């Protein structure tokens, strides 16, 4: 192995990055996983793809796919204490595998950049709900308001700039005083807000109809493509192949690396529980007022304002909803931003200040076009979801299962049980590559 791939730079020695505790690493990883996909995508996908039967299949997916791939990411990071690019260099020297590390870093950069319009929309709705600007509008006017916002570059750029400023205030600090500290504050806040809104929604007349829509199994709606949708949702929601799990495990203290499998299970479980809670937060209220559920932005920015306008104390409930939404999005953003910062610090010997400046310039280069055009936003989302994540995850499973090897993986993950080691070996070497390949073929319309 070449010396420059093994040695720690002077900058890294001077600016050593480490989580304060295993809990800090877990809460930061959960903060990244719990995001926009949990709140506006998961509930609708469940309801429109068979309800309870989709949920049961999704549980199977996160066990068979989500947990093994997250443990694989954790193990690479824990074994090397390095960013994704250097990690592959250390584990497979004199090969081209580090290009997959760069693909992981690119995935993190893209997710931080192209989702900025969503953060801008959320902040706009926090402010305009709080000031009562959306109160009294009928359904058509609310839809017009959102469509006008998307095309109003001045408004979108204004709120995006505020979000960028808040993000930089956090990520300019070292890990413990930045991402770890904020995640410990905002995630409990998100849980409290969701619990309050769920309780309010369930108290409304006919709320049970929303629960039925969400949970009742309907085999007629569950198809082969529903199964693939579950796999795709798990990838995006957990954050597979976006480098954050790999990087955050590299920041763990040595004594905290003994429970990587347990940590992965806890992260995936919390992410799934928040996604399910989002369904209970949204659908009882939607059905209580006889509204039709929609998907994506329409659910959060068109359907929900209609709910709050019909609800007693709707301004308060609306502000809580959008604050919770922003907490989820913001924790994902600050966690993802740590990836390019680490890359520049380790691979280019940048100080944290210089790495922050470099990563900001790159993210802005993607963010500004996405803010300007919904077509560009949609295009980047398609590239990220259908190419960057899928290819990165597929190559990672091949690397762990066939190049680095299950023995080395199990040692890094501190897996002592022969049965568990064998199970992960089968999943990472055979099952997961096949599942990811099928998902890729479906995305390209081959199957």
Phi, psi and omega in degrees: 000136182290147185302318184289348176269344182259321189286154177264130183293162178299323179296317181296320178297319182286326183242053183302130183252127182204143173287150179290332182199169175298322178299321179299318178295316181296314183293326178291321179292320175298320178302322177289316184294317182281109183208209184302320183299328180291321190269326184248347184253314187299310183304315182293320179299318179297308184297324184270357181238030173109005175058242185301324181291325176294318179300315179298318179292322179297320177302317178298318181298314183292333177284314186279326184251306187300308183296309180301318181291324177291321176296322178300315177298312180303316186294321178297315179294317182293325183288334188246338186052043185220163175292165187305320182295310180293327180301313179295323178298320182288321184275336179222070183296152177061031175231180179262010185297336180296343175295330176290327173299320178293327176295319176299315179298318179299322179298318179294318179298314181297317183293325177291325188275305191283344178275358180304323177302324180296317178298322178296316179300316183298313180297321176302316182286328173301309183293312186285335172289316181296324181275356178082012183294335181265351181291141177083355179281143175276178186301317181294321180292324178294318178296319178297322179300315180292315180298323178292321179299315182302323182268358181268090186299325180297314179294313183297316179295323180298309182288328175295323178295321177297315178298318179298317179299316178297319180297313182294329176299327181275308190285348175291339178277158175295164191311308186296324181269354181249263185302312184298314183295315182292320179299322180293337179271311188284324182295315173300324177298319178298315180299316180296315180298315180297320180297319180296315182291323176299314180300317179295314181299318182290343180275352183280151176299141178067012178300331182298335178296324177292323177295319179297316179301321185282322191250337184293125179293134178224096184297335182292338180265349184265114183239181176301321179287336172295319178297318178292326177297325177295319178295314180298320178296320179298317178303307186290320184290313181287331180091034180297137175066020174259007171079345186294315178300317179298314182292315183294326175294329178290340180270359181285146171292151185304320182291343182266002184270006185282346186232051181293320180296313179298322179296317179297316179299319181293317179298311181296320179296315179296318179299317181292319179297320178295320179298317178294318178300327178298323177296318178288337179283327189261307193291321177303319180290319181299313183283334179299330181253015173069029180264156178268132178290145176237188182239163173056221182303326181301324181294313186278325190249356177237306182293311185295321175301326175297321177298311184294329178291338180261355186261137175299129183072030187301327179299316180296313182294323179294316179297317178299316181300311184287330173296315177300318178301316181291322177303315181297315181292318185293318179295326176295318184294312183292327178291316180296326182295336181295335183295303179296329177299312179297320180301311181293325180292318185273319185274336183236008174060032178280150166289166180298321180298315180290322178295323178296318179296316181295315181294325179296318179298317180294316180296320177297326180297332176268322185296314186299313175299323179293325176292326186282326188222126176294332177296318178291319175306311181294321180296315180294320177301318179296315180296316180298309186288323189260346181236297189299310182290314184293314179295316180299317180292318180299313181294326179294319179294321177296318181298309183294316185284325190242338183256299177292316174100147182294326178299313179293321177301311182296323178294317180293324180276000179058040178273117183259334181286127179296322179297313181297319178299315179297317180299312179295325178299313179297316182294315185281329182275327189238303190294307184294318176301321179294315180299315181295321179296318178297318178299317179298316181296325179290323180295330180267006176077014180286325178232000000 
